[in-house]
Amino acid sequence: FLQLAEKHPKDPIAVDALVWVLTKLRNRPDATRALEMLARDHLKSEKLASVCAQIARVPSLAAEKLLRAALEQSPHTEVRAQACLHLAYFLDQQATVLDQLQKQPELADRVLQYYGKEYGQHLKSLTRDKLDKEREQVYERLLKSFADVPTRDSTMDEIATRALFQIRYLSIGRVAPEIEGEDIFGDSFKLSDYHGKVVVLSFWGHW
């Protein structure tokens, strides 16, 4: 498939061949080569809109670089929108890995083994504050530039709004949003009434 795409770089079938490589071999060097070929030969292709999801599943610097390039350079709105969305998802996945490493630092060597030395070292070099700021910027761009673009289940503004709320208010170290309600005795309370105290929130119900 790589040879087919190399031999016929201007044929639309080349994109399909490279996507096959990304799908079947995403954790191998062949996937990185496929990403580099997509960036080199098909950055202006409208077909990239449907490829961004596969790109974001390849854990590599090449994948992040291609998504950023598609976001900035594609002439097609749908491609830019999908690149922005899946770049955000890609950064979300990095945040998940950082959380795992923070909770279990002994997994660092396994991260390097699984992701490879280059990308593993990149993940280890990230800081959560800087990554959250970058995630916030990408979702803000999604909300500002591609809000009305539909997705399979909703629209991009709904996705971005939920993600921004989670990053800004539900992440470790952020100030929790205000909560107002009644306790089991019918007395009104606010979460801010307990500022400075340890609070456990338990959500439950009967259906």
Secondary structure, DSSP 8 states (H G I E B T S, - for coil): -HHHHHH-TTSTHHHHHHHHHHHH-TTSHHHHHHHHHHHHH-TT-GGGGGTHHHHHTS-SHHHHHHHHHHHHH-S-HHHHHHHHHHHHHHHHHHHHHHHHHHH-GGGHHHHHHHH-HHHHHHHHH--HHHHHHHHHHHHHHHHHHSTT-B-SSSBHHHHHHHHHHHHHHSSTTS-----EEE-TTS-EEEGGGGTTS----------
